[in-house]
Amino acid sequence: MAASTLIFITGGVRSGKSSFAERKAIEMVSKTGGRLNYLATGVASDPEMKERIEKHQSDRLTGACQWKTYEQSVQIGKIANELKGDDVVLLDCLTTLLNNELFSSEQKWDERFLTTVKDTILFGINSIKERAGTMIIVSNEVLNEFLHGNEMVFTYGRLLGQIHQYLVKEADQVFLVEAGIPIVMKGAAS
């Protein structure tokens, strides 16, 4: 089996990164003939988030392309066995996944727990990447501001930064989306 492709897309909130990622996934699946898989990590925790999730679901159902959607807010590796080598998987989004993993239990945020959370996320990503032909990961760029004054926010930012660095190192392509414009940070734009 050919090596899988990892594409990492980051940007600010409402920057257009999810729309770009969806277009990229459709482009990739047109080359492979595989299935489009959407790995949604959002949880309807408030009315605004519920509305956003419903809109995304509706958009995928009524769009020109067929998406297989997995609603998996934690332990994303559980879906790996359902994937095939020519599939394209779009994970949206890493920051929500990290939040879900951190708050899915009442654990104290000590280094052991944080390492477990990071390892769980990376294991899930790697498990999916090993099975699918292409994995596209969307994340928010929350590290542009100095995170001070709140230990929990600082710890979250530090952990997200570590995961971002790992993914950028492993990725074949990296994009930063600003105001709807994807900027190539690594790899060819293709």
C-alpha positions in Angstrom: 0.0 0.0 0.0 1.3 3.5 -0.8 2.2 5.8 2.0 -0.7 8.0 3.2 -0.8 11.7 3.0 -1.2 14.0 5.9 -2.4 17.6 5.4 -2.6 20.0 8.3 -4.7 23.2 8.0 -4.7 25.9 10.7 -6.0 29.4 11.0 -8.0 31.7 13.2 -11.6 31.3 14.1 -13.9 31.8 11.1 -10.9 32.1 8.8 -12.4 29.8 6.1 -10.1 26.8 7.1 -13.0 24.3 7.2 -14.3 25.2 3.8 -10.8 25.0 2.4 -10.3 21.6 4.0 -13.6 20.3 2.6 -12.6 21.5 -0.9 -9.1 19.9 -0.4 -10.8 16.6 0.7 -13.0 16.5 -2.4 -10.0 17.3 -4.6 -8.1 14.4 -3.0 -10.9 11.9 -3.3 -11.4 12.7 -6.9 -7.9 11.4 -7.5 -8.2 8.3 -5.3 -11.8 7.2 -6.0 -12.2 6.5 -2.3 -14.8 7.7 0.1 -15.1 11.1 1.8 -15.1 10.7 5.6 -15.9 13.6 8.0 -14.6 13.1 11.5 -16.6 15.7 13.5 -15.4 16.3 17.1 -17.9 19.0 18.1 -20.3 18.5 20.9 -23.6 20.5 21.1 -22.8 22.1 24.4 -24.8 25.3 23.9 -27.4 26.6 21.4 -24.8 28.3 19.2 -22.7 25.1 18.9 -25.8 23.0 18.3 -26.8 25.3 15.4 -23.3 25.2 13.9 -23.2 21.4 14.1 -26.7 21.1 12.4 -25.6 23.5 9.7 -22.4 21.5 9.0 -24.5 18.3 8.9 -27.0 19.8 6.6 -24.3 21.2 4.3 -22.7 17.7 4.0 -26.0 16.0 3.3 -27.2 18.5 0.7 -23.9 19.0 -1.1 -22.8 17.6 -4.4 -20.5 15.0 -2.6 -21.4 12.2 -0.4 -19.7 12.3 3.1 -19.7 9.5 5.6 -19.8 11.4 8.9 -18.4 10.1 12.2 -19.4 12.0 15.3 -16.5 11.1 17.5 -15.7 13.7 20.2 -13.0 11.6 22.0 -10.8 8.6 21.2 -10.9 9.2 17.5 -8.8 6.0 16.8 -12.0 4.0 17.3 -13.0 4.7 13.7 -9.7 3.5 12.1 -10.9 0.0 11.3 -13.8 1.4 9.2 -11.4 3.1 6.8 -9.8 1.9 3.5 -6.5 2.8 1.8 -8.1 5.1 -0.7 -10.3 7.0 1.7 -9.9 10.6 2.6 -10.6 11.6 6.2 -11.2 15.2 7.3 -10.8 15.7 11.1 -12.6 19.0 12.1 -11.3 20.1 14.5 -8.2 19.3 16.6 -8.7 22.1 19.1 -12.2 20.8 19.9 -10.8 17.3 20.2 -8.2 18.4 22.7 -10.7 20.3 24.7 -13.0 17.2 24.7 -10.2 14.9 25.8 -9.1 17.2 28.6 -12.6 17.7 30.0 -14.0 14.2 29.4 -13.0 13.2 32.9 -12.4 14.9 36.3 -8.7 14.2 36.2 -6.2 16.6 37.7 -4.2 18.2 34.9 -0.8 16.9 36.0 2.0 15.9 33.6 1.0 12.3 33.5 -2.6 13.1 32.5 -1.5 15.6 29.9 0.9 13.1 28.4 -1.9 10.6 28.3 -4.2 13.0 26.5 -1.6 14.0 24.0 -0.7 10.3 23.4 -4.4 9.4 22.9 -4.9 12.1 20.3 -1.7 11.3 18.4 -2.4 7.5 18.6 -5.9 8.2 17.1 -4.4 10.4 14.3 -1.7 7.9 13.5 -4.2 4.9 13.5 -6.5 6.7 11.1 -3.5 7.9 8.9 -2.3 4.3 8.7 -5.6 3.1 7.3 -6.7 6.0 5.1 -5.1 7.3 2.0 -5.3 10.9 3.1 -5.9 12.5 6.4 -6.7 16.2 6.6 -6.6 17.8 10.1 -8.1 21.2 10.8 -7.1 23.2 13.9 -7.4 26.7 15.3 -4.4 28.9 15.6 -4.8 30.0 19.2 -1.1 30.4 20.0 -0.6 33.9 18.5 -1.3 35.6 21.7 0.7 35.4 24.9 -1.3 33.0 27.2 -0.9 34.5 30.7 -3.0 34.9 33.8 -4.7 31.5 33.7 -2.8 28.3 34.3 -5.4 26.2 32.6 -5.3 28.3 29.4 -1.5 28.3 29.4 -1.5 24.5 29.9 -4.0 24.0 27.0 -2.0 26.3 24.7 1.3 24.5 25.6 -0.2 21.1 24.9 -1.9 22.3 21.6 1.5 23.8 20.6 3.2 20.4 21.1 0.6 18.6 19.0 0.8 21.2 16.3 4.6 20.9 16.1 4.4 17.1 15.8 1.7 17.3 13.1 3.6 20.0 11.1 6.8 17.9 11.2 4.8 14.8 10.0 2.6 16.5 7.5 3.2 16.4 3.7 1.4 19.8 3.3 0.6 22.6 5.8 -1.6 25.5 5.2 -2.4 28.6 7.2 -5.8 30.1 6.2 -6.2 33.8 6.7 -9.4 35.6 5.6 -10.3 32.7 3.3 -6.9 32.6 1.6 -4.8 29.5 2.1 -1.1 30.2 2.5 1.2 27.3 1.8 3.5 26.8 4.8 5.0 23.4 3.8 4.8 21.2 0.7 3.5 21.9 -2.7 0.2 23.7 -3.1 -1.1 21.1 -5.7 
